[in-house]
Amino acid sequence: MKTLIKNATIINQGNSFEGSVLINDRLIEKIFRKGDLLPEADKTIDAEGCYLIPGVIDDQVHFREPGLTHKADIYTESGAAVAGGVTSFMEMPNTNPQTTTIEALKKKFRIGEERSVANYSFYMGATNDNLKEVLKADPATVCGVKVFMGSSTGNMLVDKKEALENIFREVPMLIATHCEDETTIKNNTKIFKEKYGEEMPFRYHPQIRSAEACYKSSSMAVELASKFNTRLHILHLSTAQEMSLFTNALPLREKRITAEVCVHHLWFSDEDYDKFGSRIKWNPAVKSTQDREALREALRNNILDVVATDHAPHTAEEKNNSYFQAPSGGPLVQHSLQAMFELSTQGIFTKEMVVEKMCHAPAELFGVEKRGYIKEGYFADLVIIDPGKKEKVEDSSVQYKCGWSPFSGTTFSHRITHTFVNGHQAYSNGKINRNQNGMMLTFKR
């Protein structure tokens, strides 16, 4: 089947131009400029006045399957992803059971094949004592190895120096880290719990999960990676101080140490805790407006390489608790692209840069094959965005299994109208089409 998307403003590789794209089965067959003669197709979508971009590649999500499926699962969250223009995801290992064996990893890939409407890959999880198992992971199909260098959900903390050194020395593929220093966090928790008890205000979350805790752990990861020439990718950076650990001196493909920032750290600040409470409780914490501005500037200057979500749903019942009882994390994949385009409307980023950091850069950083760009011969992972249609987020309108969003009440100035995954129209104007599942991502690196 051939599908023609015509008259769009194509945003791709730093440029915006009027044009059309012909999809043939799963692939992009031809890109046309304005004025070119357009071919006949089985289906034609007139995207005049709309943007056409590559599908978003989200390098950090928690879809909670297996074992935590009362919060979310791969079926529901992949649907939310395509509704938000996310066509590919890389999912984390702190499920139940943890993805710390090859057998557990294989089971996740089977679930993805059977239930995901988006393209998928899964991280192998590292522990203090599973290095032999980690080394069995196939770098052609496994996006990376996840190391929790700080407090983690699911008790996957890697805190033994010898284990960390062995992982950084021996693992040949990309290592992705969560960096917060556990000792610092425990000490801060004790101080604030003694002062406020169970009724501690959420505004103190960034003082417990402090900038010091982040920097201490991130700097250790960079030191280890520099020592062993490890391919290191640090996730969800949240502080101005950490920006000194990274460089923009090399092209992305040549960097051995790369950095990710998440949408919530670019959007919210500590001034929002009194309004949103547990809904914006994440680890690492949303921090000061000064930290947020430093992250935005680092993204503009290519110190930070990619934008992701750390999508991590909990039920409303779980989140609606006092500070020490409410879990950290929240759902984001359905609205991450809209939030970033909203920041572009505010003049904080350009639309071209949003596409660079959410589509092109993840493909380059991970070596994803034939995705992340609008190129002939690439898989037709495509998103149509209407900048003329506003959309107000309500808990009642989300695709998440948990049934709520931290953006509830926010009106975005752009609406995602269509999402194509491997040429299949997976989402259109509020409806998810599950007639075809996504594909396993493959990597060339």
C-alpha positions as CSV (number, residue, x, y, z in Angstrom):
1,M,0.0,0.0,0.0
2,K,1.2,3.5,-0.8
3,T,0.3,6.5,1.3
4,L,1.0,10.1,0.2
5,I,1.3,12.8,2.9
6,K,1.2,16.1,0.9
7,N,1.6,19.8,1.3
8,A,3.2,19.5,4.8
9,T,5.9,21.7,6.3
10,I,8.6,19.1,6.7
11,I,11.0,19.6,9.7
12,N,14.1,17.5,9.2
13,Q,17.9,17.8,9.6
14,G,17.8,21.4,10.7
15,N,15.6,22.6,7.9
16,S,11.9,23.4,7.3
17,F,10.4,23.3,3.9
18,E,7.1,22.6,2.1
19,G,6.9,19.2,0.7
20,S,5.3,15.7,0.5
21,V,6.4,12.2,1.4
22,L,5.4,9.0,-0.3
23,I,5.2,5.9,1.9
24,N,5.5,2.5,0.2
25,D,4.6,-0.3,2.7
26,R,7.0,0.2,5.6
27,L,9.5,2.6,4.1
28,I,9.8,6.1,2.9
29,E,10.0,5.8,-0.9
30,K,10.2,9.4,-2.0
31,I,10.5,13.0,-0.7
32,F,9.1,15.8,-2.8
33,R,9.6,19.5,-2.7
34,K,6.9,22.1,-3.3
35,G,6.2,22.2,-7.0
36,D,7.2,18.6,-7.8
37,L,4.8,16.4,-9.6
38,L,3.1,14.1,-7.1
39,P,2.3,10.5,-7.8
40,E,-0.9,8.6,-7.3
41,A,-1.3,6.7,-4.1
42,D,-3.7,4.3,-2.4
43,K,-4.3,6.9,0.3
44,T,-3.6,10.6,0.4
45,I,-3.5,12.9,3.5
46,D,-3.5,16.6,2.9
47,A,-1.3,18.1,5.6
48,E,-1.4,21.7,4.5
49,G,-0.7,24.0,7.4
50,C,0.7,21.1,9.4
51,Y,4.2,20.0,10.4
52,L,5.6,16.6,9.3
53,I,8.4,15.3,11.5
54,P,10.2,11.9,12.1
55,G,8.8,9.8,14.9
56,V,10.2,10.5,18.4
57,I,12.6,8.0,19.9
58,D,12.3,8.0,23.7
59,D,15.4,6.4,25.2
60,Q,14.0,6.1,28.7
61,V,10.5,4.7,29.7
62,H,9.1,2.5,32.4
63,F,6.1,0.6,31.0
64,R,5.9,-1.6,34.2
65,E,5.5,-5.0,32.5
66,P,5.9,-7.6,33.8
67,G,4.8,-7.6,37.5
68,L,3.6,-4.0,38.0
69,T,0.8,-4.0,35.4
70,H,-1.8,-2.4,37.8
71,K,0.1,0.8,37.0
72,A,0.8,0.4,33.3
73,D,1.7,-2.2,30.7
74,I,3.3,-2.4,27.3
75,Y,-0.1,-2.5,25.5
76,T,-1.5,0.7,27.1
77,E,1.7,2.7,27.3
78,S,2.8,2.0,23.7
79,G,-0.7,3.3,22.7
80,A,-0.1,6.5,24.7
81,A,3.3,6.8,23.1
82,V,2.0,6.8,19.5
83,A,-0.8,9.2,20.5
84,G,2.0,11.5,21.5
85,G,4.2,11.0,18.4
86,V,6.6,8.6,20.1
87,T,7.2,5.8,17.6
88,S,10.0,4.0,19.3
89,F,10.9,3.4,23.0
90,M,13.6,1.9,25.1
91,E,12.3,0.4,28.3
92,M,13.9,0.0,31.7
93,P,14.7,-3.2,33.7
94,N,13.2,-2.4,37.1
95,T,10.1,-4.6,36.6
96,N,9.1,-7.7,38.6
97,P,11.0,-9.9,37.9
98,Q,13.9,-7.5,37.1
99,T,15.4,-7.7,33.7
100,T,18.7,-8.9,34.9
101,T,18.9,-12.2,33.1
102,I,18.9,-13.0,29.4
103,E,15.8,-15.1,29.9
104,A,13.9,-12.2,31.5
105,L,15.1,-10.0,28.6
106,K,13.8,-12.5,26.0
107,K,10.4,-12.5,27.7
108,K,10.2,-8.8,27.5
109,F,11.0,-8.8,23.7
110,R,8.2,-11.4,23.3
111,I,5.8,-9.1,25.0
112,G,6.9,-6.2,22.8
113,E,6.4,-8.3,19.7
114,E,2.9,-9.4,20.8
115,R,1.6,-6.2,22.4
116,S,3.4,-3.0,21.4
117,V,2.0,-0.7,18.7
118,A,5.3,1.2,18.8
119,N,8.8,0.0,18.0
120,Y,10.7,-1.2,21.0
121,S,13.9,-2.2,22.7
122,F,14.7,-3.1,26.3
123,Y,17.7,-2.4,28.6
124,M,19.5,-5.2,30.4
125,G,19.8,-4.4,34.1
126,A,23.0,-4.6,36.0
127,T,23.4,-5.6,39.6
128,N,26.3,-6.1,42.0
129,D,26.8,-9.6,40.8
130,N,25.3,-10.4,37.4
131,L,28.2,-9.2,35.1
132,K,28.5,-12.6,33.3
133,E,24.8,-12.4,32.4
134,V,25.1,-8.8,31.3
135,L,27.9,-9.6,28.9
136,K,25.6,-12.0,27.0
137,A,23.4,-9.2,25.8
138,D,23.4,-8.6,22.1
139,P,24.4,-5.0,21.2
140,A,22.6,-5.4,17.8
141,T,19.2,-5.7,19.5
142,V,19.6,-4.5,23.1
143,C,19.7,-0.7,23.5
144,G,22.0,-0.7,26.5
145,V,22.8,-1.8,30.0
146,K,21.1,0.2,32.8
147,V,23.0,0.9,36.0
148,F,21.3,2.5,39.0
149,M,24.1,4.4,40.7
150,G,21.7,5.7,43.4
151,S,18.4,4.8,45.0
152,S,16.2,2.8,42.7
153,T,12.8,1.4,42.3
154,G,13.1,-2.4,42.6
155,N,16.3,-2.6,44.7
156,M,18.7,-2.6,41.7
157,L,21.2,-0.3,43.3
158,V,24.8,-1.0,42.2
159,D,26.8,0.3,45.2
160,K,29.9,-1.9,45.4
161,K,33.0,-0.2,44.0
162,E,34.4,-3.4,42.6
163,A,31.2,-4.2,40.8
164,L,31.0,-0.7,39.3
165,E,34.6,-0.9,38.1
166,N,34.0,-4.3,36.6
167,I,30.9,-3.2,34.7
168,F,32.6,0.0,33.4
169,R,35.7,-2.0,32.4
170,E,34.1,-5.0,30.8
171,V,30.8,-4.0,29.2
172,P,31.4,-3.1,25.5
173,M,28.0,-1.6,24.8
174,L,26.4,1.6,26.0
175,I,25.9,1.9,29.7
176,A,23.0,4.2,30.8
177,T,23.1,5.4,34.4
178,H,20.8,6.8,37.0
179,C,23.1,9.0,39.1
180,E,22.2,10.1,42.7
181,D,24.3,9.4,45.7
182,E,22.5,7.1,48.1
183,T,24.4,8.2,51.3
184,T,23.7,11.9,50.7
185,I,20.0,11.2,50.1
186,K,19.7,9.1,53.3
187,N,21.4,11.8,55.4
188,N,19.1,14.5,53.9
189,T,16.0,12.3,54.4
190,K,16.9,11.8,58.1
191,I,17.2,15.5,58.7
192,F,14.0,16.5,57.0
193,K,12.0,13.6,58.4
194,E,13.0,14.6,62.0
195,K,12.0,18.2,61.3
196,Y,8.7,17.7,59.5
197,G,7.6,14.1,60.0
198,E,5.1,12.5,57.6
199,E,3.6,15.9,56.7
200,M,6.7,17.2,55.1
201,P,5.9,19.7,52.2
202,F,6.8,18.4,48.7
203,R,8.8,21.6,48.1
204,Y,11.7,20.1,50.0
205,H,12.0,17.2,47.7
206,P,14.9,18.9,45.7
207,Q,16.7,19.4,49.0
208,I,16.5,15.7,49.9
209,R,17.4,14.5,46.4
210,S,19.8,17.4,46.2
211,A,22.1,18.8,43.6
212,E,25.0,17.6,45.7
213,A,23.7,14.0,45.5
214,C,23.3,14.3,41.7
215,Y,26.7,15.8,41.1
216,K,28.6,13.4,43.4
217,S,27.2,10.4,41.6
218,S,27.4,11.8,38.0
219,S,31.0,12.9,38.5
220,M,31.8,9.4,39.7
221,A,30.2,7.9,36.6
222,V,32.2,10.2,34.3
223,E,35.4,9.4,36.2
224,L,34.9,5.7,35.7
225,A,34.0,6.1,32.1
226,S,37.0,8.2,31.4
227,K,39.2,5.7,33.2
228,F,38.0,2.7,31.2
229,N,36.9,4.5,28.0
230,T,33.3,3.3,28.6
231,R,30.5,4.3,26.3
232,L,28.5,6.1,29.0
233,H,25.1,7.8,28.7
234,I,23.9,9.6,31.9
235,L,20.1,9.9,32.1
236,H,17.7,12.6,33.4
237,L,20.3,15.3,34.4
238,S,18.7,17.9,36.6
239,T,21.3,20.4,37.8
240,A,23.4,23.3,36.6
241,Q,26.5,21.9,38.3
242,E,26.4,18.7,36.4
243,M,26.7,20.5,33.1
244,S,30.4,21.1,33.7
245,L,30.9,17.3,33.3
246,F,30.0,17.3,29.6
247,T,31.3,18.8,26.4
248,N,30.1,20.0,23.0
249,A,33.5,19.8,21.4
250,L,32.8,16.6,19.4
251,P,30.1,15.5,17.0
252,L,27.5,13.4,18.8
253,R,28.6,10.1,17.0
254,E,32.1,10.6,18.4
255,K,31.2,11.3,22.0
256,R,32.0,8.6,24.5
257,I,30.1,10.3,27.3
258,T,26.7,11.6,26.5
259,A,23.9,13.3,28.4
260,E,20.1,13.2,28.5
261,V,17.6,15.7,29.9
262,C,13.9,14.9,30.5
263,V,10.9,17.0,29.6
264,H,9.8,17.6,33.2
265,H,13.1,19.1,34.1
266,L,12.8,21.5,31.2
267,W,9.2,22.4,32.0
268,F,8.7,22.5,35.8
269,S,10.7,24.1,38.6
270,D,10.7,24.0,42.4
271,E,8.2,26.9,42.3
272,D,5.6,24.4,41.1
273,Y,5.7,21.9,44.1
274,D,3.1,23.8,46.2
275,K,0.6,23.6,43.3
276,F,1.3,20.1,41.9
277,G,2.6,18.2,45.0
278,S,3.2,14.5,44.4
279,R,2.3,14.8,40.7
280,I,5.7,16.3,40.0
281,K,7.7,14.2,42.4
282,W,10.4,12.6,40.3
283,N,13.8,11.2,41.0
284,P,16.0,13.1,40.3
285,A,13.9,15.9,41.6
286,V,12.7,18.9,39.7
287,K,15.0,21.7,41.0
288,S,15.4,25.5,40.9
289,T,14.5,27.9,38.1
290,Q,18.3,28.5,37.8
291,D,18.9,24.8,37.3
292,R,16.1,24.7,34.7
293,E,17.5,27.6,32.8
294,A,21.0,26.0,32.8
295,L,19.5,22.8,31.4
296,R,17.7,24.7,28.6
297,E,20.9,26.6,27.8
298,A,23.0,23.4,27.8
299,L,20.5,21.8,25.4
300,R,20.7,24.7,23.0
301,N,24.5,24.5,23.2
302,N,24.7,20.7,22.6
303,I,26.1,20.0,26.0
304,L,22.9,17.9,26.5
305,D,22.4,15.5,23.7
306,V,18.8,14.1,23.8
307,V,15.4,14.8,25.3
308,A,13.4,11.9,26.8
309,T,10.6,11.4,29.3
310,D,11.5,8.8,32.1
311,H,7.8,7.9,31.7
312,A,7.1,6.1,35.0
313,P,3.4,5.8,35.9
314,H,1.9,5.1,39.3
315,T,-1.8,5.0,40.1
316,A,-3.5,8.1,41.4
317,E,-4.2,6.3,44.6
318,E,-0.4,5.6,45.0
319,K,0.5,9.2,44.2
320,N,-2.1,10.8,46.4
321,N,-0.2,10.3,49.6
322,S,2.0,12.2,52.0
323,Y,5.6,13.0,50.9
324,F,7.3,9.9,52.2
325,Q,4.5,7.6,51.1
326,A,4.1,8.9,47.6
327,P,6.3,7.2,45.0
328,S,8.4,9.2,42.5
329,G,7.6,9.1,38.8
330,G,4.9,10.1,36.5
331,P,3.4,9.5,33.0
332,L,4.7,11.7,30.1
333,V,5.0,9.9,26.7
334,Q,1.6,11.2,25.4
335,H,2.5,14.8,25.9
336,S,6.3,15.1,25.7
337,L,6.4,16.3,22.1
338,Q,3.5,18.8,22.6
339,A,5.3,20.2,25.7
340,M,8.6,20.6,23.7
341,F,6.7,22.3,20.8
342,E,5.1,24.6,23.4
343,L,8.5,25.6,24.6
344,S,9.4,26.3,21.0
345,T,6.3,28.5,20.7
346,Q,7.6,30.4,23.7
347,G,10.9,31.0,21.9
348,I,13.0,28.8,24.3
349,F,13.9,26.3,21.6
350,T,13.4,26.2,17.8
351,K,11.2,23.6,16.2
352,E,14.2,22.3,14.3
353,M,16.0,21.8,17.6
354,V,13.1,19.9,19.2
355,V,13.2,17.5,16.2
356,E,17.0,17.2,16.5
357,K,17.0,16.4,20.2
358,M,13.9,14.0,20.2
359,C,14.3,12.3,16.8
360,H,17.7,12.6,15.2
361,A,19.9,12.6,18.2
362,P,18.6,9.4,19.9
363,A,19.0,7.6,16.6
364,E,22.6,8.8,16.3
365,L,23.5,8.3,19.9
366,F,22.3,4.7,20.1
367,G,23.0,3.8,16.4
368,V,19.4,3.0,15.7
369,E,19.1,1.6,12.2
370,K,17.0,3.5,9.5
371,R,15.0,5.6,12.0
372,G,15.0,9.1,13.4
373,Y,15.0,11.0,10.1
374,I,12.8,11.6,7.1
375,K,15.0,9.9,4.5
376,E,14.3,7.8,1.5
377,G,14.8,4.1,2.4
378,Y,14.2,4.7,6.1
379,F,11.3,3.3,8.0
380,A,8.2,5.5,7.7
381,D,8.0,6.5,11.4
382,L,6.3,9.9,10.9
383,V,4.2,12.4,12.9
384,I,1.8,15.1,11.7
385,I,1.4,18.0,14.0
386,D,-1.3,20.7,13.6
387,P,-0.1,24.1,15.0
388,G,-3.6,25.6,14.5
389,K,-5.4,23.2,16.8
390,K,-5.2,23.7,20.6
391,E,-5.6,20.8,23.0
392,K,-6.3,20.9,26.7
393,V,-5.0,18.0,28.7
394,E,-7.5,16.4,31.1
395,D,-7.1,13.2,33.1
396,S,-10.2,11.9,31.4
397,S,-8.6,12.1,28.0
398,V,-5.2,10.4,28.6
399,Q,-4.3,7.0,27.1
400,Y,-2.3,6.0,30.2
401,K,-3.5,3.1,32.3
402,C,-2.9,5.1,35.4
403,G,-5.5,7.7,34.2
404,W,-3.8,11.0,35.0
405,S,-1.2,13.4,33.7
406,P,1.1,16.0,35.3
407,F,0.1,18.3,32.4
408,S,-3.7,18.0,33.3
409,G,-5.2,21.5,32.9
410,T,-2.5,22.6,30.5
411,T,-3.6,23.8,27.0
412,F,-1.1,23.1,24.3
413,S,-1.1,25.2,21.1
414,H,-0.3,22.2,18.9
415,R,-2.1,18.9,18.4
416,I,-0.8,15.6,17.1
417,T,-3.2,14.4,14.4
418,H,-1.4,11.4,12.9
419,T,1.4,9.0,13.8
420,F,2.8,6.4,11.4
421,V,4.9,3.5,12.7
422,N,6.7,1.5,9.9
423,G,4.2,3.0,7.4
424,H,1.2,1.9,9.4
425,Q,-1.2,4.7,10.6
426,A,-1.0,3.8,14.2
427,Y,-2.8,6.9,15.5
428,S,-5.3,9.3,13.9
429,N,-7.3,12.1,15.6
430,G,-7.8,10.4,19.0
431,K,-7.9,6.8,17.8
432,I,-5.2,4.2,18.1
433,N,-5.1,1.6,15.3
434,R,-3.6,-1.7,16.5
435,N,-4.0,-3.7,13.3
436,Q,-0.2,-3.8,13.1
437,N,2.4,-4.0,15.9
438,G,5.7,-2.2,16.0
439,M,9.1,-3.7,15.3
440,M,12.1,-4.5,17.4
441,L,14.7,-1.8,17.1
442,T,18.1,-2.8,15.7
443,F,21.4,-1.0,16.3
444,K,24.6,-0.5,14.2
445,R,27.4,0.7,16.4
